[in-house]
Amino acid sequence: MTGLEAAEKLSKKYSMTMDDFVKTGTSSMLMEKKRKFQSERLEILSRYGVTTIDELKEKIESGEIQEHPGWEDLIELRNIEAEIKEIDSDIRDLQTA
């Protein structure tokens, strides 16, 4: 049985159209991915005792936090936030499809 055949069987089992089944599954996967990014974001921020990227940047610039690995983590946070925005956009696109 192929993945598509299994998905068709499951969509029928749960009384959903194949389109709704795929949208629901994809949305759930995206939300889980977003949750993991948010968790990673919070872990980095809490490591420095800050709540925002701007606060982390200010503390690095003032010398309260060491530049290394502070700047690397700041870059990572920016990348994480970009990923979260992209996921949010994908979810919106999926919901309007």
Residue pairs with C-beta under 8 A, 6 or more apart in sequence:
1 9
7 18
7 21
7 22
7 25
8 18
10 21
11 17
11 18
11 20
11 21
11 22
14 21
16 24
23 94
23 95
23 97
26 94
27 91
27 94
27 95
30 87
30 90
30 91
30 94
31 91
33 87
34 84
34 87
34 88
34 91
37 80
37 83
37 84
37 87
38 84
40 80
41 77
41 80
41 81
41 84
44 73
44 76
44 77
44 80
45 51
45 52
45 53
45 56
45 77
47 73
48 56
48 59
48 65
48 70
48 73
50 56
50 59
53 74
53 77
53 78
53 81
56 65
56 70
56 73
56 74
56 77
57 74
59 65
59 70
60 66
60 67
60 70
60 71
60 74
